[in-house]
Amino acid sequence: MVDVDPAGRPEQAQRVTWIAGGALLLASVLSSGFLQAAWIPSLGALPMALFAVAAALFAIGVGRAGSITARKPLGTAALILCGVWPLIAWLLIDPLLLRWAPDGGWPLQATPVLGLMISIVAVAQIARAGVVPAPWHLAPAWALGTVALRYALMFAPLGGAFGNDQEALLAFIAALGMVDAVALCFLGVVAIVLGARSARPDAVPVFGSQPLS
C-alpha cells in the first residue's frame, strides 16, 4: 500500500481527514433527526452508514498523518469495527437474537455491551496514539463516558426519584435520548475545528490546555 498525503504535507492530510470526518459525524446526526421527523424507515441505515464511513476515515486517514490511530493495527481495527458495529447489530445480530428470544430481554443487551467494549479499546488507542493534540485526544473518551452514563441511567430505577411527576420523568428520559446525538455533534465539531487549525502555523499553541474558542 502506498501512502499519499494531500500535497505531500502531513498537516494537509489531517485537515482533509478531520474536517471530512467531522462533517460526516454531523451529517449522521442530522440525517437521523430528519428521518425520524419525516418517518422514512426505508433509509434507517443511512445515519449508521455515515457514522461507519466517518469512523473508517478517521482510522485510515487521507494519508497516514490523517489517521487518529496512527494506523496502528489494534486502534485502527477497533475504530473501524466501532463504526460498523451499529450496522452489524441492526442488520444481523439483533434480528437473530429476536428469533432466539422473541420477547427481547437480556439477549438484546449483548450488542450495546459488546459495542461499548469495542469503543473503549478504540478511544484508549486514540488517546495513546498521540496524533490528536492534547487535551482533545481525550474527547472520544469524554463522549463515550457520557454515553455510558446515559446507558446506565436508562436501566436505573428512576421512578422513585421523580415520585408521581410523570411529566418530569418523561422529560428526563427524552433528554437521555439526546445524549448520543449531542456526543456525536461534540466530536464532529471538535474534529472540524482541529482540522481547520491544523494547517495554521499560528494555531499550534491552542492545542495545549486552552479551551476551544
Salt bridges, closest charged atoms under 4 A:
ASP3 OD2 - ARG64 NE 3.09
ASP3 OD1 - ARG71 NH1 2.33
GLU11 OE2 - ARG9 NE 2.83
ASP180 OD2 - ARG150 NH2 2.82
ASP202 OD1 - ARG200 NE 3.49
